[in-house]
């Protein structure tokens, strides 16, 4: 029954989602080219809020649970498990005051209204996973940008999303580079639950009534860990233990 009801709602959702991206594309361009980074960043924030409202059409709810007072004006490394594209815009919205910037595959830098423009001009790292000679320098440059501008790097160490919510083993190379290039960073582990359920039937129709939660765990200073593998293991354990199977 849920799948049957979802067809018309998913059609409306997809239309609203696409229109939102199309409408905000020229808005982003105008803000960036006329007023610069700050205005562009605000337009991107509003875009994320609108995308969350689009998801409400499907009965999707979002909860952000953060008992910690994380100071602004410092570089952050936000580390989270990855379940779907619906992880991205809520993190961008909820963490907006920290200026989150994502590590994304290079293919997303072209062809997607609003999304591609923001990735190219908003401070993201576009990497070619099949080409270490491109991806490593891009990641290092990204780390330096985060360190110098006191912003937040967002990384999904699993590499690819989990289609059933079960966590995949963390790939450590990206984290190691970020730890090296952002030595003053505070690591913010986040556990994401249930976003995979929006795609439980595939790309169409969408899952209905999903409650997606983002749970922030205790922040950790990179500088307090001499053994960075110990830090990675601690982050992975903290995140995965809170994933609901």
C-alpha positions in Angstrom: 0.0 0.0 0.0 2.8 2.4 0.9 4.4 1.9 -2.5 1.1 2.5 -4.3 0.4 5.7 -2.4 4.0 6.8 -3.0 3.7 7.0 -6.8 1.8 10.3 -7.0 3.5 11.8 -4.0 6.9 10.9 -5.4 6.0 12.5 -8.7 5.1 15.8 -6.9 8.2 15.6 -4.8 10.5 15.1 -7.8 8.9 18.0 -9.6 9.3 20.3 -6.6 12.9 19.1 -6.0 13.9 19.8 -9.6 12.1 23.1 -9.7 13.9 24.2 -6.5 17.3 23.3 -8.0 16.4 25.2 -11.3 15.1 28.3 -9.5 18.1 28.6 -7.2 20.7 28.1 -9.9 20.5 31.7 -11.3 20.0 33.0 -7.7 23.3 31.4 -6.8 25.0 32.8 -9.8 23.7 36.3 -9.1 24.7 36.2 -5.4 28.2 34.8 -6.2 29.1 37.1 -9.1 27.5 40.3 -7.8 27.9 40.1 -4.0 30.5 37.4 -3.4 31.0 34.4 -1.1 28.8 35.5 1.9 25.7 36.2 -0.3 26.3 33.0 -2.2 26.6 31.0 1.0 23.3 32.4 2.3 21.5 31.5 -1.0 22.9 27.9 -0.6 21.6 27.8 3.0 18.1 28.8 1.9 18.3 26.2 -0.9 19.0 23.4 1.7 16.0 24.6 3.8 13.7 24.4 0.7 15.0 20.9 -0.2 14.1 19.8 3.3 10.6 21.2 2.8 10.3 19.3 -0.5 11.1 16.1 1.5 8.2 16.9 3.8 5.9 16.1 0.9 6.8 12.5 1.4 6.2 12.7 5.1 9.9 12.8 5.8 11.0 14.3 9.1 14.4 15.4 10.2 15.9 15.5 13.7 19.2 17.0 14.6 20.5 15.9 18.0 23.4 17.9 19.3 24.1 18.2 23.0 27.5 19.8 22.5 28.4 23.5 22.2 30.8 23.5 19.2 32.5 26.9 18.8 32.6 28.7 15.4 35.7 30.2 14.1 37.7 27.0 14.1 38.2 24.4 11.4 36.1 21.3 11.7 36.2 17.8 10.2 32.6 16.5 10.1 32.7 12.7 9.8 29.5 10.7 9.1 28.2 7.5 7.8 26.6 7.7 4.4 23.1 6.3 3.4 21.8 8.5 0.6 21.9 11.9 -1.0 19.4 12.9 1.6 22.3 13.0 4.1 23.7 16.1 2.4 21.3 18.9 2.4 20.2 18.5 6.1 23.9 18.5 7.2 24.4 21.6 5.2 21.4 23.3 6.8 21.9 22.1 10.4 25.7 22.9 10.3 25.4 26.0 8.3 27.1 28.3 10.8 30.2 26.3 10.4 30.3 26.6 6.6 30.3 22.9 5.7 32.2 21.9 2.5 31.9 18.5 1.0 34.2 16.1 -0.7 32.4 15.0 -3.8 33.1 12.9 -6.9 34.2 15.0 -9.8 31.2 13.9 -12.0 28.8 15.9 -9.8 30.6 19.1 -10.8 28.8 19.3 -14.1 25.2 19.0 -15.3 23.1 19.3 -12.1 21.3 22.7 -11.6 22.4 24.4 -8.3 24.3 21.4 -7.0 27.1 21.5 -9.6 27.4 25.3 -9.4 27.7 25.2 -5.6 30.3 22.4 -5.7 32.4 24.3 -8.2 32.2 27.7 -6.5 31.3 27.0 -2.9 34.6 25.5 -1.7 34.0 21.8 -2.2 36.6 19.3 -3.2 35.9 17.5 -6.5 37.9 14.3 -6.8 38.4 11.6 -9.4 38.3 8.4 -7.4 39.9 6.5 -10.2 42.8 8.9 -10.5 45.0 9.3 -7.4 47.2 11.8 -9.2 44.2 14.2 -9.3 42.4 13.3 -6.2 45.3 13.5 -3.7 46.4 17.0 -4.6 42.7 18.1 -4.7 42.2 16.7 -1.2 45.3 18.3 0.1 44.4 21.7 -1.4 40.9 21.3 0.2 42.4 20.6 3.6 44.6 23.7 3.4 41.5 25.8 2.4 39.6 24.5 5.4 42.5 25.2 7.8 43.1 28.7 6.5 39.5 29.8 6.3 38.3 28.1 9.5 35.5 26.2 7.8 34.1 22.6 8.0 35.1 19.7 5.9 32.5 17.0 5.5 33.7 13.5 4.7 31.9 10.2 4.3 34.7 7.7 4.9 32.6 4.7 3.7 33.2 6.1 0.2 29.8 5.0 -1.2 26.4 5.0 0.4 25.0 2.1 2.3 21.8 1.0 0.5 20.4 -0.9 3.5 21.8 1.3 6.4 24.5 -1.3 7.4 27.8 0.5 7.8 30.7 -0.2 5.5 34.3 -0.2 6.6 35.9 3.2 6.7 38.4 4.0 4.1 41.2 5.9 5.9 43.2 7.7 3.3 41.0 10.8 3.0 40.8 11.2 6.8 44.6 10.8 7.1 45.1 13.6 4.5 42.6 15.9 6.3 44.2 15.3 9.7 47.6 16.2 8.2 46.4 19.3 6.4 44.0 20.6 9.1 46.0 20.0 12.3 44.0 22.5 14.4 40.7 20.8 13.5 38.0 19.5 15.8 36.5 16.3 14.6 32.7 16.1 14.8 31.4 12.5 14.4 27.8 12.3 13.3 25.6 9.2 13.0 22.9 9.3 10.3 19.9 6.9 10.6 17.2 6.0 8.2 17.9 8.2 5.2 18.4 5.0 3.1 14.7 4.3 3.7 13.8 7.1 1.3 15.3 4.9 -1.5 14.1 1.6 -0.2 12.0 1.0 -3.4 14.8 2.4 -5.6 14.8 5.9 -7.1 11.1 5.8 -7.8 8.8 5.7 -6.0 10.2 7.1 -2.8 9.8 5.7 0.7 7.2 7.5 2.8 7.1 8.7 6.4 10.9 8.4 7.0 12.3 9.9 10.2 15.9 10.8 9.4 18.1 11.5 12.5 21.5 13.2 12.8 23.2 12.5 16.1 26.3 14.5 16.9 28.8 12.7 19.1 31.5 14.2 21.4 33.9 16.4 19.4 37.6 15.4 19.4 40.7 17.5 18.8 43.0 16.1 16.1 46.0 17.5 18.0 45.3 15.4 21.1 45.9 12.1 19.2 49.5 11.3 18.4 48.3 8.0 16.8 45.9 9.1 14.0 44.8 5.5 13.4 43.6 5.4 17.0 41.5 8.5 16.3 40.1 7.0 13.1 39.2 3.8 15.0 37.5 5.8 17.8 35.5 7.8 15.3 34.4 4.8 13.3 33.4 2.9 16.5 31.4 5.8 17.8 29.5 6.4 14.6 28.7 2.8 13.7 27.6 1.8 17.2 24.7 4.3 17.0 23.5 3.1 13.6 20.1 1.4 13.8 19.9 -1.8 11.8 
